[in-house]
Amino acid sequence: MSTAKGVAIVLIVAGIVGLMYGKFVYTKDTHKAQIGSVELSVQEKRTVNVPLWAGVGAIVVGGALLLVPHKKS
């Protein structure tokens, strides 16, 4: 499989996942403090929304990469 086909498949899958879920959540450590032997940390959950146009765009670009013939060098 060529690199272009691999990238195209990754883009298509990422676009489909983006359309299905629409967002992803991750945890970020924001504050850390150590007072003697006591260690304090705060974890925040962050949500990133994936725009509809980004999912559709990834699918379109991935499909175009699959359909366009590439020269072998």
mmJSON file of the N, C-alpha and C atoms, coordinates in Angstrom:
{"data_MODEL":{"atom_site":{
"group_PDB":["ATOM","ATOM","ATOM","ATOM","ATOM","ATOM","ATOM","ATOM","ATOM","ATOM","ATOM","ATOM","ATOM","ATOM","ATOM","ATOM","ATOM","ATOM","ATOM","ATOM","ATOM","ATOM","ATOM","ATOM","ATOM","ATOM","ATOM","ATOM","ATOM","ATOM","ATOM","ATOM","ATOM","ATOM","ATOM","ATOM","ATOM","ATOM","ATOM","ATOM","ATOM","ATOM","ATOM","ATOM","ATOM","ATOM","ATOM","ATOM","ATOM","ATOM","ATOM","ATOM","ATOM","ATOM","ATOM","ATOM","ATOM","ATOM","ATOM","ATOM","ATOM","ATOM","ATOM","ATOM","ATOM","ATOM","ATOM","ATOM","ATOM","ATOM","ATOM","ATOM","ATOM","ATOM","ATOM","ATOM","ATOM","ATOM","ATOM","ATOM","ATOM","ATOM","ATOM","ATOM","ATOM","ATOM","ATOM","ATOM","ATOM","ATOM","ATOM","ATOM","ATOM","ATOM","ATOM","ATOM","ATOM","ATOM","ATOM","ATOM","ATOM","ATOM","ATOM","ATOM","ATOM","ATOM","ATOM","ATOM","ATOM","ATOM","ATOM","ATOM","ATOM","ATOM","ATOM","ATOM","ATOM","ATOM","ATOM","ATOM","ATOM","ATOM","ATOM","ATOM","ATOM","ATOM","ATOM","ATOM","ATOM","ATOM","ATOM","ATOM","ATOM","ATOM","ATOM","ATOM","ATOM","ATOM","ATOM","ATOM","ATOM","ATOM","ATOM","ATOM","ATOM","ATOM","ATOM","ATOM","ATOM","ATOM","ATOM","ATOM","ATOM","ATOM","ATOM","ATOM","ATOM","ATOM","ATOM","ATOM","ATOM","ATOM","ATOM","ATOM","ATOM","ATOM","ATOM","ATOM","ATOM","ATOM","ATOM","ATOM","ATOM","ATOM","ATOM","ATOM","ATOM","ATOM","ATOM","ATOM","ATOM","ATOM","ATOM","ATOM","ATOM","ATOM","ATOM","ATOM","ATOM","ATOM","ATOM","ATOM","ATOM","ATOM","ATOM","ATOM","ATOM","ATOM","ATOM","ATOM","ATOM","ATOM","ATOM","ATOM","ATOM","ATOM","ATOM","ATOM","ATOM","ATOM","ATOM","ATOM","ATOM","ATOM","ATOM","ATOM","ATOM","ATOM","ATOM"],
"id":[1,2,3,4,5,6,7,8,9,10,11,12,13,14,15,16,17,18,19,20,21,22,23,24,25,26,27,28,29,30,31,32,33,34,35,36,37,38,39,40,41,42,43,44,45,46,47,48,49,50,51,52,53,54,55,56,57,58,59,60,61,62,63,64,65,66,67,68,69,70,71,72,73,74,75,76,77,78,79,80,81,82,83,84,85,86,87,88,89,90,91,92,93,94,95,96,97,98,99,100,101,102,103,104,105,106,107,108,109,110,111,112,113,114,115,116,117,118,119,120,121,122,123,124,125,126,127,128,129,130,131,132,133,134,135,136,137,138,139,140,141,142,143,144,145,146,147,148,149,150,151,152,153,154,155,156,157,158,159,160,161,162,163,164,165,166,167,168,169,170,171,172,173,174,175,176,177,178,179,180,181,182,183,184,185,186,187,188,189,190,191,192,193,194,195,196,197,198,199,200,201,202,203,204,205,206,207,208,209,210,211,212,213,214,215,216,217,218,219],
"type_symbol":["N","C","C","N","C","C","N","C","C","N","C","C","N","C","C","N","C","C","N","C","C","N","C","C","N","C","C","N","C","C","N","C","C","N","C","C","N","C","C","N","C","C","N","C","C","N","C","C","N","C","C","N","C","C","N","C","C","N","C","C","N","C","C","N","C","C","N","C","C","N","C","C","N","C","C","N","C","C","N","C","C","N","C","C","N","C","C","N","C","C","N","C","C","N","C","C","N","C","C","N","C","C","N","C","C","N","C","C","N","C","C","N","C","C","N","C","C","N","C","C","N","C","C","N","C","C","N","C","C","N","C","C","N","C","C","N","C","C","N","C","C","N","C","C","N","C","C","N","C","C","N","C","C","N","C","C","N","C","C","N","C","C","N","C","C","N","C","C","N","C","C","N","C","C","N","C","C","N","C","C","N","C","C","N","C","C","N","C","C","N","C","C","N","C","C","N","C","C","N","C","C","N","C","C","N","C","C","N","C","C","N","C","C","N","C","C","N","C","C"],
"label_atom_id":["N","CA","C","N","CA","C","N","CA","C","N","CA","C","N","CA","C","N","CA","C","N","CA","C","N","CA","C","N","CA","C","N","CA","C","N","CA","C","N","CA","C","N","CA","C","N","CA","C","N","CA","C","N","CA","C","N","CA","C","N","CA","C","N","CA","C","N","CA","C","N","CA","C","N","CA","C","N","CA","C","N","CA","C","N","CA","C","N","CA","C","N","CA","C","N","CA","C","N","CA","C","N","CA","C","N","CA","C","N","CA","C","N","CA","C","N","CA","C","N","CA","C","N","CA","C","N","CA","C","N","CA","C","N","CA","C","N","CA","C","N","CA","C","N","CA","C","N","CA","C","N","CA","C","N","CA","C","N","CA","C","N","CA","C","N","CA","C","N","CA","C","N","CA","C","N","CA","C","N","CA","C","N","CA","C","N","CA","C","N","CA","C","N","CA","C","N","CA","C","N","CA","C","N","CA","C","N","CA","C","N","CA","C","N","CA","C","N","CA","C","N","CA","C","N","CA","C","N","CA","C","N","CA","C","N","CA","C","N","CA","C","N","CA","C","N","CA","C","N","CA","C","N","CA","C"],
"label_alt_id":[null,null,null,null,null,null,null,null,null,null,null,null,null,null,null,null,null,null,null,null,null,null,null,null,null,null,null,null,null,null,null,null,null,null,null,null,null,null,null,null,null,null,null,null,null,null,null,null,null,null,null,null,null,null,null,null,null,null,null,null,null,null,null,null,null,null,null,null,null,null,null,null,null,null,null,null,null,null,null,null,null,null,null,null,null,null,null,null,null,null,null,null,null,null,null,null,null,null,null,null,null,null,null,null,null,null,null,null,null,null,null,null,null,null,null,null,null,null,null,null,null,null,null,null,null,null,null,null,null,null,null,null,null,null,null,null,null,null,null,null,null,null,null,null,null,null,null,null,null,null,null,null,null,null,null,null,null,null,null,null,null,null,null,null,null,null,null,null,null,null,null,null,null,null,null,null,null,null,null,null,null,null,null,null,null,null,null,null,null,null,null,null,null,null,null,null,null,null,null,null,null,null,null,null,null,null,null,null,null,null,null,null,null,null,null,null,null,null,null],
"label_comp_id":["MET","MET","MET","SER","SER","SER","THR","THR","THR","ALA","ALA","ALA","LYS","LYS","LYS","GLY","GLY","GLY","VAL","VAL","VAL","ALA","ALA","ALA","ILE","ILE","ILE","VAL","VAL","VAL","LEU","LEU","LEU","ILE","ILE","ILE","VAL","VAL","VAL","ALA","ALA","ALA","GLY","GLY","GLY","ILE","ILE","ILE","VAL","VAL","VAL","GLY","GLY","GLY","LEU","LEU","LEU","MET","MET","MET","TYR","TYR","TYR","GLY","GLY","GLY","LYS","LYS","LYS","PHE","PHE","PHE","VAL","VAL","VAL","TYR","TYR","TYR","THR","THR","THR","LYS","LYS","LYS","ASP","ASP","ASP","THR","THR","THR","HIS","HIS","HIS","LYS","LYS","LYS","ALA","ALA","ALA","GLN","GLN","GLN","ILE","ILE","ILE","GLY","GLY","GLY","SER","SER","SER","VAL","VAL","VAL","GLU","GLU","GLU","LEU","LEU","LEU","SER","SER","SER","VAL","VAL","VAL","GLN","GLN","GLN","GLU","GLU","GLU","LYS","LYS","LYS","ARG","ARG","ARG","THR","THR","THR","VAL","VAL","VAL","ASN","ASN","ASN","VAL","VAL","VAL","PRO","PRO","PRO","LEU","LEU","LEU","TRP","TRP","TRP","ALA","ALA","ALA","GLY","GLY","GLY","VAL","VAL","VAL","GLY","GLY","GLY","ALA","ALA","ALA","ILE","ILE","ILE","VAL","VAL","VAL","VAL","VAL","VAL","GLY","GLY","GLY","GLY","GLY","GLY","ALA","ALA","ALA","LEU","LEU","LEU","LEU","LEU","LEU","LEU","LEU","LEU","VAL","VAL","VAL","PRO","PRO","PRO","HIS","HIS","HIS","LYS","LYS","LYS","LYS","LYS","LYS","SER","SER","SER"],
"label_asym_id":["A","A","A","A","A","A","A","A","A","A","A","A","A","A","A","A","A","A","A","A","A","A","A","A","A","A","A","A","A","A","A","A","A","A","A","A","A","A","A","A","A","A","A","A","A","A","A","A","A","A","A","A","A","A","A","A","A","A","A","A","A","A","A","A","A","A","A","A","A","A","A","A","A","A","A","A","A","A","A","A","A","A","A","A","A","A","A","A","A","A","A","A","A","A","A","A","A","A","A","A","A","A","A","A","A","A","A","A","A","A","A","A","A","A","A","A","A","A","A","A","A","A","A","A","A","A","A","A","A","A","A","A","A","A","A","A","A","A","A","A","A","A","A","A","A","A","A","A","A","A","A","A","A","A","A","A","A","A","A","A","A","A","A","A","A","A","A","A","A","A","A","A","A","A","A","A","A","A","A","A","A","A","A","A","A","A","A","A","A","A","A","A","A","A","A","A","A","A","A","A","A","A","A","A","A","A","A","A","A","A","A","A","A","A","A","A","A","A","A"],
"label_entity_id":["1","1","1","1","1","1","1","1","1","1","1","1","1","1","1","1","1","1","1","1","1","1","1","1","1","1","1","1","1","1","1","1","1","1","1","1","1","1","1","1","1","1","1","1","1","1","1","1","1","1","1","1","1","1","1","1","1","1","1","1","1","1","1","1","1","1","1","1","1","1","1","1","1","1","1","1","1","1","1","1","1","1","1","1","1","1","1","1","1","1","1","1","1","1","1","1","1","1","1","1","1","1","1","1","1","1","1","1","1","1","1","1","1","1","1","1","1","1","1","1","1","1","1","1","1","1","1","1","1","1","1","1","1","1","1","1","1","1","1","1","1","1","1","1","1","1","1","1","1","1","1","1","1","1","1","1","1","1","1","1","1","1","1","1","1","1","1","1","1","1","1","1","1","1","1","1","1","1","1","1","1","1","1","1","1","1","1","1","1","1","1","1","1","1","1","1","1","1","1","1","1","1","1","1","1","1","1","1","1","1","1","1","1","1","1","1","1","1","1"],
"label_seq_id":[1,1,1,2,2,2,3,3,3,4,4,4,5,5,5,6,6,6,7,7,7,8,8,8,9,9,9,10,10,10,11,11,11,12,12,12,13,13,13,14,14,14,15,15,15,16,16,16,17,17,17,18,18,18,19,19,19,20,20,20,21,21,21,22,22,22,23,23,23,24,24,24,25,25,25,26,26,26,27,27,27,28,28,28,29,29,29,30,30,30,31,31,31,32,32,32,33,33,33,34,34,34,35,35,35,36,36,36,37,37,37,38,38,38,39,39,39,40,40,40,41,41,41,42,42,42,43,43,43,44,44,44,45,45,45,46,46,46,47,47,47,48,48,48,49,49,49,50,50,50,51,51,51,52,52,52,53,53,53,54,54,54,55,55,55,56,56,56,57,57,57,58,58,58,59,59,59,60,60,60,61,61,61,62,62,62,63,63,63,64,64,64,65,65,65,66,66,66,67,67,67,68,68,68,69,69,69,70,70,70,71,71,71,72,72,72,73,73,73],
"pdbx_PDB_ins_code":[null,null,null,null,null,null,null,null,null,null,null,null,null,null,null,null,null,null,null,null,null,null,null,null,null,null,null,null,null,null,null,null,null,null,null,null,null,null,null,null,null,null,null,null,null,null,null,null,null,null,null,null,null,null,null,null,null,null,null,null,null,null,null,null,null,null,null,null,null,null,null,null,null,null,null,null,null,null,null,null,null,null,null,null,null,null,null,null,null,null,null,null,null,null,null,null,null,null,null,null,null,null,null,null,null,null,null,null,null,null,null,null,null,null,null,null,null,null,null,null,null,null,null,null,null,null,null,null,null,null,null,null,null,null,null,null,null,null,null,null,null,null,null,null,null,null,null,null,null,null,null,null,null,null,null,null,null,null,null,null,null,null,null,null,null,null,null,null,null,null,null,null,null,null,null,null,null,null,null,null,null,null,null,null,null,null,null,null,null,null,null,null,null,null,null,null,null,null,null,null,null,null,null,null,null,null,null,null,null,null,null,null,null,null,null,null,null,null,null],
"Cartn_x":[0.856,0.0,0.903,0.582,1.38,1.042,1.89,1.697,0.418,0.134,-1.067,-2.333,-2.348,-3.519,-3.659,-2.552,-2.583,-3.126,-2.65,-3.134,-4.614,-5.026,-6.426,-7.33,-6.911,-7.718,-7.794,-6.681,-6.679,-7.613,-7.587,-8.468,-9.94,-10.252,-11.642,-12.129,-11.323,-11.715,-11.849,-10.903,-10.979,-12.218,-12.56,-13.759,-15.03,-15.099,-16.279,-16.401,-15.281,-15.305,-15.694,-15.183,-15.545,-17.024,-17.61,-19.046,-19.877,-19.405,-20.168,-20.187,-19.037,-18.947,-19.097,-18.541,-18.698,-17.856,-17.235,-16.37,-15.502,-14.447,-13.667,-13.27,-13.079,-12.801,-11.435,-10.662,-9.382,-9.217,-8.32,-8.073,-6.728,-6.699,-5.484,-5.166,-3.919,-3.464,-3.141,-3.819,-3.63,-2.777,-2.954,-2.204,-1.566,-0.334,0.351,1.02,0.881,1.534,2.041,3.192,3.725,4.093,3.416,3.659,4.15,5.431,6.005,5.847,5.202,4.986,3.62,2.835,1.496,1.589,1.036,1.067,-0.363,-0.637,-1.963,-1.927,-2.955,-3.066,-4.54,-4.799,-6.157,-6.216,-7.209,-7.394,-8.683,-8.568,-9.738,-10.085,-11.371,-11.815,-12.102,-11.488,-11.683,-12.405,-13.292,-14.037,-13.701,-13.372,-13.094,-14.171,-14.925,-15.96,-15.343,-15.687,-15.204,-16.284,-15.948,-16.957,-17.4,-18.626,-19.194,-18.391,-17.985,-17.253,-15.891,-15.285,-13.984,-14.122,-15.179,-15.406,-15.708,-16.58,-16.929,-15.716,-14.962,-13.77,-12.732,-12.539,-11.572,-12.001,-13.302,-13.806,-13.628,-13.919,-13.797,-12.334,-11.434,-10.013,-9.469,-9.863,-9.435,-9.947,-11.204,-11.764,-11.06,-10.725,-10.015,-8.622,-7.955,-6.63,-6.705,-7.792,-7.942,-8.247,-9.009,-9.449,-8.456,-7.618,-6.67,-5.498,-5.184,-4.04,-2.723,-1.786,-0.484,0.6,1.594,2.732,3.684,4.225,5.269,6.614,7.479,8.78,9.874],
"Cartn_y":[-1.171,0.0,1.236,2.195,3.406,4.346,5.321,6.293,7.091,7.464,8.258,7.474,6.189,5.376,5.233,5.087,4.986,6.256,7.409,8.699,8.862,8.449,8.562,7.738,6.535,5.673,6.259,6.781,7.405,8.617,9.44,10.607,10.204,9.194,8.746,8.207,7.387,6.837,7.946,8.885,9.998,10.85,11.068,11.841,11.145,9.843,9.077,9.098,8.89,8.927,10.319,11.357,12.721,13.004,12.467,12.662,11.845,10.655,9.799,10.349,10.758,11.176,12.685,13.474,14.92,15.626,14.896,15.523,14.452,14.913,13.998,14.701,13.898,14.412,13.911,14.797,14.395,15.053,14.511,15.026,15.735,16.916,17.709,18.034,17.775,18.187,19.674,20.478,21.92,22.487,22.022,22.573,21.438,21.663,20.704,21.469,20.974,21.591,20.488,20.732,19.776,20.527,20.162,20.78,19.675,19.66,18.583,17.257,16.312,15.007,14.899,15.985,15.998,16.574,15.836,16.279,16.512,17.693,18.053,18.259,17.779,18.037,18.153,18.945,19.156,18.672,17.848,17.366,17.956,18.521,19.079,18.228,17.99,17.32,18.387,18.24,19.181,18.477,19.19,18.657,19.47,18.781,19.433,18.982,19.943,19.636,19.592,18.568,18.432,19.007,20.068,20.662,19.703,19.84,18.997,19.141,20.362,20.594,19.89,19.732,19.066,17.57,16.94,15.523,15.279,16.105,15.961,16.256,17.272,17.626,16.519,15.868,14.766,13.608,13.323,12.241,12.592,13.829,14.258,14.228,14.76,14.77,13.339,12.491,11.095,10.376,10.616,10.012,10.501,11.784,12.33,11.709,11.506,10.877,9.441,8.754,7.383,7.34,8.317,8.291,8.866,9.808,10.458,9.519,9.266,8.401,9.104,8.325,8.873,8.264,9.1,8.61,7.851,6.774,6.047,6.549,6.864,7.396,6.353],
"Cartn_z":[0.0,0.0,0.0,-0.835,-0.906,0.253,0.445,1.519,1.32,0.089,-0.193,0.152,-0.146,0.193,1.701,2.391,3.848,4.489,4.0,4.506,4.187,3.0,2.6,3.512,3.826,4.697,6.107,6.605,7.933,7.954,6.909,6.843,6.804,6.033,5.933,7.277,7.915,9.217,10.254,10.273,11.223,10.967,9.713,9.381,9.835,9.639,10.069,11.587,12.277,13.746,14.237,13.585,13.957,13.778,12.724,12.5,13.489,13.843,14.743,16.167,16.673,18.066,18.237,17.363,17.415,18.452,19.36,20.363,21.005,21.676,22.49,23.777,24.811,26.151,26.593,27.202,27.775,29.135,29.947,31.288,31.308,31.932,31.984,33.441,33.85,35.174,35.107,35.932,35.842,36.967,38.176,39.303,40.081,40.493,41.337,42.46,43.662,44.803,45.719,46.306,47.254,48.519,49.594,50.887,51.816,52.054,52.853,52.136,52.806,52.184,51.522,51.578,50.984,49.576,48.629,47.237,46.76,46.208,45.72,44.219,43.54,42.102,41.742,40.725,40.237,38.796,38.495,37.135,36.577,35.392,34.718,33.514,33.323,32.1,31.06,29.92,28.822,27.685,27.024,25.893,24.65,23.579,22.298,21.321,20.799,19.81,18.417,17.669,16.293,15.376,14.624,13.742,12.639,12.227,11.169,9.881,9.553,8.308,8.321,9.504,9.574,9.266,9.794,9.516,8.048,7.49,6.073,5.194,5.56,4.788,4.783,5.929,5.995,5.111,5.083,4.228,2.754,2.387,0.985,0.532,1.364,0.982,0.91,1.863,1.824,0.589,0.232,-0.979,-2.233,-2.265,-3.42,-3.551,-2.415,-2.466,-2.975,-2.657,-3.15,-4.641,-5.121,-6.514,-7.496,-7.068,-7.973,-8.229,-9.486,-9.785,-9.44,-8.897,-8.529,-9.413,-9.743,-10.532,-9.628,-10.148,-9.416,-9.939,-9.006,-9.43,-9.416],
"occupancy":[1.0,1.0,1.0,1.0,1.0,1.0,1.0,1.0,1.0,1.0,1.0,1.0,1.0,1.0,1.0,1.0,1.0,1.0,1.0,1.0,1.0,1.0,1.0,1.0,1.0,1.0,1.0,1.0,1.0,1.0,1.0,1.0,1.0,1.0,1.0,1.0,1.0,1.0,1.0,1.0,1.0,1.0,1.0,1.0,1.0,1.0,1.0,1.0,1.0,1.0,1.0,1.0,1.0,1.0,1.0,1.0,1.0,1.0,1.0,1.0,1.0,1.0,1.0,1.0,1.0,1.0,1.0,1.0,1.0,1.0,1.0,1.0,1.0,1.0,1.0,1.0,1.0,1.0,1.0,1.0,1.0,1.0,1.0,1.0,1.0,1.0,1.0,1.0,1.0,1.0,1.0,1.0,1.0,1.0,1.0,1.0,1.0,1.0,1.0,1.0,1.0,1.0,1.0,1.0,1.0,1.0,1.0,1.0,1.0,1.0,1.0,1.0,1.0,1.0,1.0,1.0,1.0,1.0,1.0,1.0,1.0,1.0,1.0,1.0,1.0,1.0,1.0,1.0,1.0,1.0,1.0,1.0,1.0,1.0,1.0,1.0,1.0,1.0,1.0,1.0,1.0,1.0,1.0,1.0,1.0,1.0,1.0,1.0,1.0,1.0,1.0,1.0,1.0,1.0,1.0,1.0,1.0,1.0,1.0,1.0,1.0,1.0,1.0,1.0,1.0,1.0,1.0,1.0,1.0,1.0,1.0,1.0,1.0,1.0,1.0,1.0,1.0,1.0,1.0,1.0,1.0,1.0,1.0,1.0,1.0,1.0,1.0,1.0,1.0,1.0,1.0,1.0,1.0,1.0,1.0,1.0,1.0,1.0,1.0,1.0,1.0,1.0,1.0,1.0,1.0,1.0,1.0,1.0,1.0,1.0,1.0,1.0,1.0,1.0,1.0,1.0,1.0,1.0,1.0],
"B_iso_or_equiv":[0.0,0.0,0.0,0.0,0.0,0.0,0.0,0.0,0.0,0.0,0.0,0.0,0.0,0.0,0.0,0.0,0.0,0.0,0.0,0.0,0.0,0.0,0.0,0.0,0.0,0.0,0.0,0.0,0.0,0.0,0.0,0.0,0.0,0.0,0.0,0.0,0.0,0.0,0.0,0.0,0.0,0.0,0.0,0.0,0.0,0.0,0.0,0.0,0.0,0.0,0.0,0.0,0.0,0.0,0.0,0.0,0.0,0.0,0.0,0.0,0.0,0.0,0.0,0.0,0.0,0.0,0.0,0.0,0.0,0.0,0.0,0.0,0.0,0.0,0.0,0.0,0.0,0.0,0.0,0.0,0.0,0.0,0.0,0.0,0.0,0.0,0.0,0.0,0.0,0.0,0.0,0.0,0.0,0.0,0.0,0.0,0.0,0.0,0.0,0.0,0.0,0.0,0.0,0.0,0.0,0.0,0.0,0.0,0.0,0.0,0.0,0.0,0.0,0.0,0.0,0.0,0.0,0.0,0.0,0.0,0.0,0.0,0.0,0.0,0.0,0.0,0.0,0.0,0.0,0.0,0.0,0.0,0.0,0.0,0.0,0.0,0.0,0.0,0.0,0.0,0.0,0.0,0.0,0.0,0.0,0.0,0.0,0.0,0.0,0.0,0.0,0.0,0.0,0.0,0.0,0.0,0.0,0.0,0.0,0.0,0.0,0.0,0.0,0.0,0.0,0.0,0.0,0.0,0.0,0.0,0.0,0.0,0.0,0.0,0.0,0.0,0.0,0.0,0.0,0.0,0.0,0.0,0.0,0.0,0.0,0.0,0.0,0.0,0.0,0.0,0.0,0.0,0.0,0.0,0.0,0.0,0.0,0.0,0.0,0.0,0.0,0.0,0.0,0.0,0.0,0.0,0.0,0.0,0.0,0.0,0.0,0.0,0.0,0.0,0.0,0.0,0.0,0.0,0.0],
"pdbx_formal_charge":[null,null,null,null,null,null,null,null,null,null,null,null,null,null,null,null,null,null,null,null,null,null,null,null,null,null,null,null,null,null,null,null,null,null,null,null,null,null,null,null,null,null,null,null,null,null,null,null,null,null,null,null,null,null,null,null,null,null,null,null,null,null,null,null,null,null,null,null,null,null,null,null,null,null,null,null,null,null,null,null,null,null,null,null,null,null,null,null,null,null,null,null,null,null,null,null,null,null,null,null,null,null,null,null,null,null,null,null,null,null,null,null,null,null,null,null,null,null,null,null,null,null,null,null,null,null,null,null,null,null,null,null,null,null,null,null,null,null,null,null,null,null,null,null,null,null,null,null,null,null,null,null,null,null,null,null,null,null,null,null,null,null,null,null,null,null,null,null,null,null,null,null,null,null,null,null,null,null,null,null,null,null,null,null,null,null,null,null,null,null,null,null,null,null,null,null,null,null,null,null,null,null,null,null,null,null,null,null,null,null,null,null,null,null,null,null,null,null,null],
"auth_seq_id":[1,1,1,2,2,2,3,3,3,4,4,4,5,5,5,6,6,6,7,7,7,8,8,8,9,9,9,10,10,10,11,11,11,12,12,12,13,13,13,14,14,14,15,15,15,16,16,16,17,17,17,18,18,18,19,19,19,20,20,20,21,21,21,22,22,22,23,23,23,24,24,24,25,25,25,26,26,26,27,27,27,28,28,28,29,29,29,30,30,30,31,31,31,32,32,32,33,33,33,34,34,34,35,35,35,36,36,36,37,37,37,38,38,38,39,39,39,40,40,40,41,41,41,42,42,42,43,43,43,44,44,44,45,45,45,46,46,46,47,47,47,48,48,48,49,49,49,50,50,50,51,51,51,52,52,52,53,53,53,54,54,54,55,55,55,56,56,56,57,57,57,58,58,58,59,59,59,60,60,60,61,61,61,62,62,62,63,63,63,64,64,64,65,65,65,66,66,66,67,67,67,68,68,68,69,69,69,70,70,70,71,71,71,72,72,72,73,73,73],
"auth_comp_id":["MET","MET","MET","SER","SER","SER","THR","THR","THR","ALA","ALA","ALA","LYS","LYS","LYS","GLY","GLY","GLY","VAL","VAL","VAL","ALA","ALA","ALA","ILE","ILE","ILE","VAL","VAL","VAL","LEU","LEU","LEU","ILE","ILE","ILE","VAL","VAL","VAL","ALA","ALA","ALA","GLY","GLY","GLY","ILE","ILE","ILE","VAL","VAL","VAL","GLY","GLY","GLY","LEU","LEU","LEU","MET","MET","MET","TYR","TYR","TYR","GLY","GLY","GLY","LYS","LYS","LYS","PHE","PHE","PHE","VAL","VAL","VAL","TYR","TYR","TYR","THR","THR","THR","LYS","LYS","LYS","ASP","ASP","ASP","THR","THR","THR","HIS","HIS","HIS","LYS","LYS","LYS","ALA","ALA","ALA","GLN","GLN","GLN","ILE","ILE","ILE","GLY","GLY","GLY","SER","SER","SER","VAL","VAL","VAL","GLU","GLU","GLU","LEU","LEU","LEU","SER","SER","SER","VAL","VAL","VAL","GLN","GLN","GLN","GLU","GLU","GLU","LYS","LYS","LYS","ARG","ARG","ARG","THR","THR","THR","VAL","VAL","VAL","ASN","ASN","ASN","VAL","VAL","VAL","PRO","PRO","PRO","LEU","LEU","LEU","TRP","TRP","TRP","ALA","ALA","ALA","GLY","GLY","GLY","VAL","VAL","VAL","GLY","GLY","GLY","ALA","ALA","ALA","ILE","ILE","ILE","VAL","VAL","VAL","VAL","VAL","VAL","GLY","GLY","GLY","GLY","GLY","GLY","ALA","ALA","ALA","LEU","LEU","LEU","LEU","LEU","LEU","LEU","LEU","LEU","VAL","VAL","VAL","PRO","PRO","PRO","HIS","HIS","HIS","LYS","LYS","LYS","LYS","LYS","LYS","SER","SER","SER"],
"auth_asym_id":["A","A","A","A","A","A","A","A","A","A","A","A","A","A","A","A","A","A","A","A","A","A","A","A","A","A","A","A","A","A","A","A","A","A","A","A","A","A","A","A","A","A","A","A","A","A","A","A","A","A","A","A","A","A","A","A","A","A","A","A","A","A","A","A","A","A","A","A","A","A","A","A","A","A","A","A","A","A","A","A","A","A","A","A","A","A","A","A","A","A","A","A","A","A","A","A","A","A","A","A","A","A","A","A","A","A","A","A","A","A","A","A","A","A","A","A","A","A","A","A","A","A","A","A","A","A","A","A","A","A","A","A","A","A","A","A","A","A","A","A","A","A","A","A","A","A","A","A","A","A","A","A","A","A","A","A","A","A","A","A","A","A","A","A","A","A","A","A","A","A","A","A","A","A","A","A","A","A","A","A","A","A","A","A","A","A","A","A","A","A","A","A","A","A","A","A","A","A","A","A","A","A","A","A","A","A","A","A","A","A","A","A","A","A","A","A","A","A","A"],
"auth_atom_id":["N","CA","C","N","CA","C","N","CA","C","N","CA","C","N","CA","C","N","CA","C","N","CA","C","N","CA","C","N","CA","C","N","CA","C","N","CA","C","N","CA","C","N","CA","C","N","CA","C","N","CA","C","N","CA","C","N","CA","C","N","CA","C","N","CA","C","N","CA","C","N","CA","C","N","CA","C","N","CA","C","N","CA","C","N","CA","C","N","CA","C","N","CA","C","N","CA","C","N","CA","C","N","CA","C","N","CA","C","N","CA","C","N","CA","C","N","CA","C","N","CA","C","N","CA","C","N","CA","C","N","CA","C","N","CA","C","N","CA","C","N","CA","C","N","CA","C","N","CA","C","N","CA","C","N","CA","C","N","CA","C","N","CA","C","N","CA","C","N","CA","C","N","CA","C","N","CA","C","N","CA","C","N","CA","C","N","CA","C","N","CA","C","N","CA","C","N","CA","C","N","CA","C","N","CA","C","N","CA","C","N","CA","C","N","CA","C","N","CA","C","N","CA","C","N","CA","C","N","CA","C","N","CA","C","N","CA","C","N","CA","C","N","CA","C","N","CA","C","N","CA","C","N","CA","C"],
"pdbx_PDB_model_num":[1,1,1,1,1,1,1,1,1,1,1,1,1,1,1,1,1,1,1,1,1,1,1,1,1,1,1,1,1,1,1,1,1,1,1,1,1,1,1,1,1,1,1,1,1,1,1,1,1,1,1,1,1,1,1,1,1,1,1,1,1,1,1,1,1,1,1,1,1,1,1,1,1,1,1,1,1,1,1,1,1,1,1,1,1,1,1,1,1,1,1,1,1,1,1,1,1,1,1,1,1,1,1,1,1,1,1,1,1,1,1,1,1,1,1,1,1,1,1,1,1,1,1,1,1,1,1,1,1,1,1,1,1,1,1,1,1,1,1,1,1,1,1,1,1,1,1,1,1,1,1,1,1,1,1,1,1,1,1,1,1,1,1,1,1,1,1,1,1,1,1,1,1,1,1,1,1,1,1,1,1,1,1,1,1,1,1,1,1,1,1,1,1,1,1,1,1,1,1,1,1,1,1,1,1,1,1,1,1,1,1,1,1,1,1,1,1,1,1]
}}}
